[in-house]
Amino acid sequence: MFTTAAALASPAPDRAQVHELQSRIRQMQATKLESRRLETHPALASLLPGGSLKAGAAYSVLGSTTLVMALLAGPSAAGAWCGVLGMPDFGAEAAGRFGIDLERLVLVPHPGDQWLTVTAAIVDVLSVVVVAPPSRARDGDVARLTARLRQREATLIVVGDWPQVEATLTVSRSGWDGLGEGTGYLSSRRVTVEAAARGGAGSRRRADLWLPDLNEGFSAAPAGERGSRLEAVI
């Protein structure tokens, strides 16, 4: 009916499909990650409180699907099962180039009106879950999902605004590199990512990244490297 790195069969998965997914992943997932924190790529560590993603916490990402992929890459490489809900344009091929293990990736591009119920069910069996909410969640539903994250020690990454997040990551500037004097091919993209911790605790963090870099992955952009001729402020 469905496979990892593929869509669930129906536009709006029903409970039977979700339960089947839960059962299959429990059978395939041999071990559970022991740490309360999920290591991420070194290029992103300086942006996150504690230098890693925290199990049982939620994060918000604004302005970039590739930044979402970069956040998933570290936990996925470490063996975490990841899921992406409500993002029909999330490309498995691009995710693979970023280092995400497609054998441990579950895509639910169209969760339907019951997206919050599907998210809560997927949180039961996956270590990291990305969701792009199509509508605002009620405060009570957010509180219940937050409690479920803590109970299951899962990490939620929300594409868009979300209350009670550990940190919000925003792409504030973006520029492509590769164009010469009006000719050439776009080869890499330099972005500035800003991170604000929960409640504004501590100073606002900032990092420059190649997202993607020349190898179609991502990496830190060392200070002093020149940016693109084609720039945009997000």
C-alpha positions as CSV (number, residue, x, y, z in Angstrom):
1,M,0.0,0.0,0.0
2,F,2.8,2.4,0.7
3,T,6.6,2.4,1.1
4,T,9.1,4.5,2.9
5,A,10.1,7.7,0.9
6,A,6.8,7.5,-0.8
7,A,3.3,8.9,-0.3
8,L,0.6,7.1,1.7
9,A,-1.9,5.7,-0.8
10,S,-5.0,7.9,-0.3
11,P,-5.1,11.8,-0.3
12,A,-6.2,11.7,3.4
13,P,-4.8,8.6,5.2
14,D,-7.3,6.9,7.4
15,R,-6.6,5.3,10.8
16,A,-6.0,1.8,9.2
17,Q,-3.2,3.1,7.1
18,V,-1.6,5.0,9.9
19,H,-1.8,1.9,12.2
20,E,-0.3,-0.2,9.4
21,L,2.6,2.3,9.1
22,Q,3.1,2.2,12.9
23,S,3.2,-1.6,12.9
24,R,5.6,-1.9,10.0
25,I,8.1,0.7,11.3
26,R,8.1,-0.9,14.8
27,Q,9.0,-4.2,13.1
28,M,11.8,-2.6,11.0
29,Q,13.2,-0.3,13.6
30,A,15.6,-2.5,15.5
31,T,16.8,0.1,18.0
32,K,15.6,3.3,19.6
33,L,17.9,6.3,19.8
34,E,19.2,6.5,23.3
35,S,20.1,10.1,23.5
36,R,17.8,12.9,24.6
37,R,19.4,14.9,21.9
38,L,19.7,14.3,18.2
39,E,23.0,15.3,16.7
40,T,22.7,17.6,13.7
41,H,25.2,18.7,11.0
42,P,28.1,20.8,12.4
43,A,27.1,23.6,10.1
44,L,23.8,24.0,12.0
45,A,25.0,23.3,15.5
46,S,25.8,26.9,16.4
47,L,22.1,27.9,15.6
48,L,20.5,25.4,18.0
49,P,20.3,25.7,21.8
50,G,22.7,23.0,23.1
51,G,24.1,22.5,19.6
52,S,21.6,19.8,18.6
53,L,17.9,19.0,18.2
54,K,16.2,18.1,21.5
55,A,14.0,15.0,21.8
56,G,10.6,15.9,23.0
57,A,10.8,19.5,21.6
58,A,9.4,21.5,18.7
59,Y,11.2,23.8,16.3
60,S,9.9,26.2,13.7
61,V,11.5,26.9,10.3
62,L,10.6,29.8,8.1
63,G,11.5,30.5,4.5
64,S,13.3,27.4,3.2
65,T,12.5,23.7,2.4
66,T,16.3,23.1,2.0
67,L,16.9,24.2,5.5
68,V,14.3,21.6,6.7
69,M,16.3,19.0,4.7
70,A,19.5,20.1,6.3
71,L,18.0,19.8,9.8
72,L,16.9,16.2,9.0
73,A,20.2,15.1,7.5
74,G,22.1,14.8,10.8
75,P,19.5,12.7,12.7
76,S,18.8,10.6,9.6
77,A,22.5,9.8,9.2
78,A,22.6,8.7,12.8
79,G,19.8,6.2,12.2
80,A,16.7,8.2,13.1
81,W,13.4,7.5,11.3
82,C,12.0,10.8,9.8
83,G,8.7,11.8,8.4
84,V,7.5,14.7,6.3
85,L,3.7,15.6,6.3
86,G,1.9,18.2,4.2
87,M,4.8,19.0,1.8
88,P,3.9,17.6,-1.6
89,D,6.9,19.4,-3.2
90,F,9.4,17.8,-0.8
91,G,11.7,16.0,-3.2
92,A,13.1,12.6,-2.2
93,E,16.0,12.9,-4.7
94,A,17.1,16.3,-3.3
95,A,16.7,14.9,0.3
96,G,19.0,12.0,-0.6
97,R,21.7,14.3,-1.9
98,F,21.5,16.2,1.4
99,G,22.3,12.9,3.2
100,I,18.9,11.9,4.3
101,D,18.4,8.1,4.4
102,L,15.5,7.4,2.1
103,E,15.0,4.0,3.6
104,R,14.1,5.6,6.9
105,L,12.0,8.5,5.4
106,V,8.2,8.5,5.4
107,L,6.4,11.0,3.2
108,V,2.7,11.9,3.7
109,P,2.2,14.7,1.2
110,H,-1.6,15.1,1.7
111,P,-2.7,14.3,5.3
112,G,-6.0,16.1,4.7
113,D,-8.1,17.9,7.2
114,Q,-7.0,15.4,9.9
115,W,-3.4,16.5,9.6
116,L,-3.0,17.1,13.3
117,T,-4.3,13.6,14.1
118,V,-2.0,12.1,11.5
119,T,0.9,14.0,13.0
120,A,0.2,12.8,16.5
121,A,0.0,9.2,15.2
122,I,3.3,9.4,13.3
123,V,5.0,11.0,16.3
124,D,4.4,7.6,18.1
125,V,6.8,5.8,15.8
126,L,9.2,8.3,14.2
127,S,12.1,10.1,15.9
128,V,11.8,13.4,13.8
129,V,8.6,14.6,12.2
130,V,8.3,17.6,9.9
131,V,4.8,19.1,9.3
132,A,3.5,22.0,7.2
133,P,0.2,22.9,8.8
134,P,-2.5,23.9,6.4
135,S,-4.4,25.7,9.1
136,R,-3.9,27.1,12.6
137,A,-4.1,24.5,15.4
138,R,-6.2,25.2,18.5
139,D,-4.3,25.8,21.8
140,G,-5.6,22.6,23.3
141,D,-4.5,20.5,20.4
142,V,-1.1,22.1,20.5
143,A,-0.8,21.3,24.2
144,R,-1.8,17.7,23.7
145,L,0.7,17.3,20.8
146,T,3.4,18.9,22.9
147,A,2.8,16.4,25.7
148,R,2.9,13.5,23.2
149,L,6.2,14.7,21.9
150,R,7.7,14.6,25.4
151,Q,6.2,11.2,26.2
152,R,7.5,9.7,22.9
153,E,10.8,11.6,23.0
154,A,10.1,12.7,19.4
155,T,11.2,16.0,17.7
156,L,8.8,18.1,15.7
157,I,9.9,20.6,13.0
158,V,7.1,22.9,11.9
159,V,7.2,24.7,8.6
160,G,5.7,28.0,9.7
161,D,4.9,29.7,13.0
162,W,4.2,27.4,16.0
163,P,3.8,28.1,19.7
164,Q,6.1,26.7,22.4
165,V,9.0,26.0,20.1
166,E,12.6,25.5,21.3
167,A,13.9,27.8,18.6
168,T,12.7,29.5,15.4
169,L,15.1,29.3,12.4
170,T,14.6,31.9,9.6
171,V,16.3,32.4,6.3
172,S,16.8,36.2,6.3
173,R,19.0,36.5,3.1
174,S,19.6,34.3,0.1
175,G,21.9,34.7,-2.9
176,W,22.9,32.3,-5.7
177,D,26.4,32.0,-7.0
178,G,27.7,30.8,-10.4
179,L,26.8,33.6,-12.8
180,G,29.6,35.3,-14.5
181,E,29.2,38.5,-16.5
182,G,25.6,37.8,-17.3
183,T,26.3,34.1,-18.3
184,G,26.8,30.8,-16.6
185,Y,24.8,28.4,-14.4
186,L,23.6,28.9,-10.8
187,S,25.8,26.4,-8.8
188,S,25.4,27.2,-5.1
189,R,23.2,29.3,-2.8
190,R,24.5,31.2,0.2
191,V,22.0,31.9,2.9
192,T,22.0,33.7,6.2
193,V,20.0,31.8,8.8
194,E,18.9,33.5,12.0
195,A,17.8,31.6,15.1
196,A,15.7,32.9,18.0
197,A,15.6,30.7,21.1
198,R,12.4,30.1,23.2
199,G,11.3,33.3,24.9
200,G,14.1,35.3,23.4
201,A,16.5,33.7,25.8
202,G,20.1,34.5,24.9
203,S,21.3,36.5,21.9
204,R,19.9,36.0,18.5
205,R,22.2,33.5,16.6
206,R,23.2,33.8,13.0
207,A,25.2,31.6,10.5
208,D,26.0,31.8,6.9
209,L,25.6,28.5,5.0
210,W,26.0,27.2,1.5
211,L,22.5,25.6,0.9
212,P,23.2,23.9,-1.5
213,D,26.9,24.0,-1.9
214,L,28.9,23.1,-5.1
215,N,28.5,19.4,-4.3
216,E,24.7,19.7,-4.0
217,G,24.9,19.2,-0.2
218,F,25.3,21.9,2.4
219,S,28.1,23.4,4.4
220,A,29.1,26.4,6.5
221,A,30.2,29.5,4.5
222,P,33.4,30.7,6.0
223,A,33.7,34.4,6.9
224,G,35.1,36.4,4.1
225,E,33.7,34.3,1.3
226,R,31.9,36.5,-1.2
227,G,28.3,36.0,-1.8
228,S,26.3,35.8,-5.0
229,R,25.8,38.3,-7.8
230,L,22.1,37.4,-7.6
231,E,20.7,38.2,-4.1
232,A,17.4,38.3,-2.5
233,V,16.3,39.3,1.0
234,I,13.7,36.9,2.3
